[in-house]
Amino acid sequence: MFQNRGDTVDRKLRIVIILFFIFLFGFISFVLVSEHLNMEKLKGDYPDLSEDVYRYRKDILRIWAIKLLLQFILPLFFLTSRLSYRIRYFVENDRSLFSTGLFYGLIFFTLMFLIKLPLNYYSSFHLSHKYGLSNQTLLRWFEVTVKSFFINDLILSLFIFIPFYFIYRSPKIWWLQLSFLIIPVIIFMVFISPFIIDPIFNKYTSIEDERLGQQITELLHKANIHDAKIYKVDKSKDTKTMNAYMTGILHSKRIVLWDTTIDNLEESEVLSITAHEIGHYVEGHIWKSIVFSSIGTILMMFLIFITSSWILDLSDGGFGIRKLYDIAAVPLLILVLNFYTFLGSPVTNYVSRRMEIEADTYEIVLAEDREAAVSAMEKLYKQSLGIPRPSKIFRLWYHTHPTLEERIDFYRNYPIN
């Protein structure tokens, strides 16, 4: 993997990469063993739990392990094989930075999309049908997949030149300048996503005039929120699982209920779940998430600046790249980004779990129905073949929500004054 013509990768960098993959394989092995031991304990604690829950969990864990490895193997392959350099060399041809970035992005992200496509099909389509979690047709899956590719990767290709422009113009402080550019983009996306992005994938219909909509309106008024819209989205054409969420800020805020949620839960349970989503807004979690993301973005960009520069220096041209402003450095930046995202997962997920607890607290205070909260949560987990608790390491690293056990215990025992 590291053998190249001409320049060679520094021995120290090779050792670091090898040690990292040893750590990664060790981490994956530890998680898989912990999860399998945890499932054995669950069989004793929950004798009525369906065997499909365990089979599905094992399949999901295999997919998780492969995806985690690919996050690092794929960008490293593009670098060490000099494929990234060859793509840039092929598209450059005295073009402008914008044109070079656009054509490079189209080729690079298309290749990444095609490489990941079989695994994405298996994880998002095959497994969902295997365990009866999906209504999605193959044509619909293909439609959603292609739309996601065009929306995400085409936009990235259009704007991929921007970070390299900053790196070229300000090689020492580009990370700070780019951070200040990304922060308003985050806020802007929170505004426009409910109106522009979401309707591309699903149909949203208002339920404000229906009985359920009127009851949700009463909850909103009780929470002193008077201008949120209430919508139902046709997720039943994609999944049998249930969910609800509140999105947007200021005049863009809206509560969205999956039609599967409305169809499979009692009215009181739907209201309880809705109260939880209202809690996220009232507790300021959208704004807090923006602030947290902004601070995290600045820190992340600084770490990417330090680490990617260090890797590039040690590579000694072995990747075909000598300057960070070379478009061919895209997989290097992705590799470092994935590394710090992985390391930072326990922190970001801890913050997320704290917000979920605050929303759970608001839920039982606003809806005043503990049993509806408990039964709704149990049905959500049962419908999605979720387990009552994961292993401690998996919870620490990957759980954005408290476990089912934790939430039910909280709902039943939290004191309401």
N, C-alpha and C positions, 0 to 999 in steps of 0.2 A: 504493500500500500504506500510505503514511503519512498520507494525507489523512483527517482526521476532522472532525466537526462540533465546534465549541466549542474545547476545548483542543487544542493542537498539540504535536507532539514537537519537542524542542529540536534545533537544527541540528547541534550537536556529536554528539548521539546518532545522528542520521541518517548523519553522516559515518562514525562508528565502525562502524555496521551495514553500510554500503556497503563500507567497507574490509575488513571481515571476510569478506564474501562474495566480494570480489575475491581475497583470500588463499585462501579455500576452493576456489574454482574453479581457482586456480593450483596449489594442492596436489593436487587431483584430477587435473588435466592432467599434472602432473609424475609422479605415481604411475603413471598409465596409460601414458605414454610410456616410463617406466623398465621397467614390466612387459612391454611389447611388445618392447623392445630385449632384455630378459633372455630372453624366449622364443625370440628369434632365435638367441641364443647357445646356449641349451639344445638347439636343433635340431642344432647342430654337435657339442656335447658328448655328446648322448644320441640318436644317430640312430635307435635302435630304439623311442624313446618314441612311443606311439600318438598319432595326430593328434587323437583325442578329448580327450586331456589338454589340448591347447592350445585347442581349441574350448570346452571346459568352463571353462577358466581365463578366457577372454575373456568368456564369459557371466557368470561369477561376479563379475568386475571391474565389469561394467556394473551389476549389482545392487548391488554395494558402493557405487559412486559415487552411485546414486540414493538409497540408504538414508542415506548420509552427509548428503546435501543435505536430505533430509526431516527429519532430526533437528533441523535448525535452522529450516527453512522452515515446518513445521507449527506449532510453538509460537509462532513469530513472527507467523504469519497469525492465530492465535487472539487474539493481543494487538492487533495493528495494525488488524484489522477490527472490534475490540471484540466479537467473538463470545463471548469468555470472559466479558466484562462482562455481555453480554445473557443468557448462561446463568445466571450468578449472580443477576442481577436477576429472572429468570423463576422460579427455585427458592426464593429467599429468603423473601419473604412472611412476615416476622416469625417464621420458624422458628428453632429453636435452632441453634447452630453445628454440632452433630453432624448434624442433619437437612439443613441447608443443604449441608454437605460431602458427605453421602451422595448426595443427589440431583444435586448438581453433578458429583460424580465419576462417577456412572452415565452421565450425558449426555456428559460430556467424553471419558471413556475409551471409550465406545461409538462416538462419532464418530471418534476416533483409530483404533479397531479397524477400523471400516468403510472408512475412507480407505486404510489400509494393507493391507486384505484382498487386493485384486487382486495387489499386488506380493508379498505373502507366499505367495499361491497359486502364482504363477509361480516364485518362488525355491525354495520348499520342496517343491512337488509336481511342477510341470511339468518343471523342469530335471532333477530327480532321475529322473523316468521317461524323459525324453529321452535321458539318458546311461546308463540301465540301472542306476541306483544305488538304486532303491527297489522294494519289493514292496507299498507302501502303496496301499490302495484309496482312492478319493475319499471314501467314507463314513468310513473310518478317519482320513483327514487332517482332515476336518471335525470329527470327534469330538475329536481331540487339540487342534485349534485352539480349539474352543469351551471345552474344559476349561481350557486355558491362560488363556483370557480370563477365565473365572469365578474361577479360583484367584488370578490375579495382580491383575486390575483390580477385581474385587469386593472383595477384601481391602483394596486401596488406597482404594477408595471408603468403606469402613467406617471406616478410620482416618485419612482425609485431614484431618480436623478437628484432629488432634493438633498438627502443626507450627504451625498458625495460632493455636491456643490459646496455645502458648508464645510466638509472635511478639507476640500481643496483650498477654500478661501481662508479658513481659520483652523489650522491643524491642531492648535492647542486648546481651543475653547469651543470647538464645533459641538461637543456633547451638550454644553449648556445652551447654546443657541437652538439646537434641535429640540431640546427639552421644552423650551419656551414656545416652540412652534407646535409641538405635539399636544401640550396641555389644552389650548383652545380647541384643537381638533377633537379631543375627548369630549369636551363640553358640547361642541357642535353636534357630534354623533348622538349624544343623549337626546338632543332636541329633535334631530331629523329622523332618527331610526324609526320611531313609531309611525311617522307619516310616509316615509319613502322606502325604507328597506323592508320592514316587516310585511307590508301588503304585497310585495313581490312574490312571497312564498305562500301566503295564505289569505283567505278572505275574512275580513273583519266586519261584523254586523253589530249594530247598536242593540242593546237590550234594556235601555233606560226606561222604556215604556211598558216593559213586561213586569209581571209580579215580582220576579227575582230582582230585576233591575231597580224597582222601587224600594225593595228592602235594602239593597246595597246602597242606594241613595240615602236612606235613613242612617245607615252606618257612617257614611261619609259626612253627613251633617253633624252627627254625634261627635265625629272626630274633628269637626270644624274645617272640613275640606268641602268646598262648595262648587268647584269648577272642574272636577275630574270627570272624564267621560268613562262610560262602562260599555265594554265590548265583549262579544263572543267570537272566538276564532275556530275555524273548521279543522282542528287538528286530528279529527277522527279519520281523515283520509290518509294520515301518516302513521298514527299510533293508537294503541288502546290504553296507554298510560294517561295519567291525569296531572294537571298542573294549573297554576294561575300565577299572575304576576302583576305588579304595578310598575309602570315605566314612565319616562319623561319627567320633565321639571317645568315649573311655572304653568303656562297655558297648554303645554304639550302633554301633561300628565294624564294617564288613563289606566284603568283597571281592565285587565284582559283575562277572561276565563276560557280555558279550553272547553270545547263542547263535550269532550269526554268527561270532564269534571262535573258539568251540569247534569249530564245524562246518568252518571253512575253514583252520585252522592245524594244524600238527603238535603233538603233545602237548608236545614240548620248547619249541616256540615260545610256546605258551600259558603255560607255566611261566615262561618268560623275561619275558613281558609282565606276568605276575602279580608277579614279583620286582620289577619296576619300580614297580608300585603299592604294594607293601609298603615299598619304599624311601621313598616319599612319607611314609608313616606313621612309619617309624623315624627319619627325618631331621627329624621334627617339623613337616612342611610345613603340616599342617592348623592347628596352633596358631600357627605363624609367619604363616600367611595371615590368621588371625583378628587377630593383633596388628597386622600390616601394614594390614589393612582398618580396624581401629579408629583407628590413627594417621591413615590417609588420610581417614577419615570426619570426624574433628575438623578437619583442614586443609580438606577440601572444604566443610564446613558454614561455616567462617569465610569462605572465599572467596565462597561463595554469598551470605552475609550482606552482605559489602562490595559485591560487584558488583551484586546485585539491588537493593540500596538506592540505589546510584549510578544505575542505569538508571531506577528509578522516579522519582527526583528529576529527572532530565533529561527524562523523558517528559512531565512537567508536566501530568499528567492525560490525555495523549493516548491512553492505553490504556483510559480509563474507570476507572482505578485510581489512588488517591492514597495508600493505606496498604498496607504489605506483608502485613498480617494479613487483607486482603480475599481471600476464597476465589478470586476471579477472577484472583489472582496465580499460580495453579497453573502455567500455561504459562510464565510468567516464570521461576519456579524451575526448571522442567524445562529451559528454554532455557539457563540459566546452568549447570545441572548437566551438560548435554550438552557445553557448551563446555569445562569443566574436565576432564571425562572424556576428551574428545578430546585435549586438551593433555597430559594425564597418561598417555596410553596408552604412550608409549615407556618410562616409568619402571615402570609396573605389568607390562608385558610383559617388560622386562629381568629383573625379580625372578622372574617366572614361568619364564623360560628358565634362570636360574641354578638354580632348584629342580629343573627337569627334568634338568639335567646331574648334579645330586647323585643324583637317582633313577636315572639311567642308570648312574652309578658303582656304586650299591648293587646294581643289577640284575645286572651281570656278575660282581660279587663273590659274591652270594648264589646265583645260578643256575649260575655257572661254565660258561657256554656262550656264547661270543662268536658263533659261527656261527648259533645259534638266534636270538640277539638281532638279528643283521643280517638274516637271512631273514624274520623276523617283521615287522621294520620295512619291508622292501621290499614284502612282500605287503600290508601295511596301506595303504601309499601307492598301490600299483598298483590295489588294489580300490576306493579312493576317488578315483582319477584325480588324485592329488596330483602336484605338480611337485617335482623334486629340490631346487630352491632358488628363492626369490622374488628380486625386486630388493632392493637394500640398504635402500631407503626403506620398502618394504612390510614387510620383516623387522623393521626398527627400530620401526615404528609398530603392527604388527598381529600379529606372530608370537609366540604364547605358548610355542612349543616351538622347539628348534633345528631347522635344516633337515635333510632326509633325508641330504644330503651330510655335514653336520657329525656327525650321529649315527652313521652308518656308519663314518666315519673314527675317531670316538671309540671305538666298540665294538671296532674292530680294533687300535687302537694304545694304548689305555689300559693302563699297566703294572699287573699284579696281583702283589702281593708274596706 
